[in-house]
Amino acid sequence: MLKRWTAEEHAQLKAMAEAGRRPDEIARELGRSEAAVRVRAWQHGIGLRLVTQKRSK
C-alpha cells in the first residue's frame, strides 16, 4: 500500500535536498524508501545530490 506524502514531509524533503543531504539520508529520516524519495523529488522538480554507489570488490 502506498503511503501518501503529507505537506510537512514534502517540505522536509525539499529543505533537506536544498541543504545537500543525500537521498538515502532523507529516506531514512522520513521513513521512506530511497526510491520513493527520488521519485517524489523528480515529480516536483526538486534537485537531489548525486551519489555514486560504492562498489564492493
Order of alpha helices (4+ residues) and beta strands (2+ residues): alpha-alpha-alpha
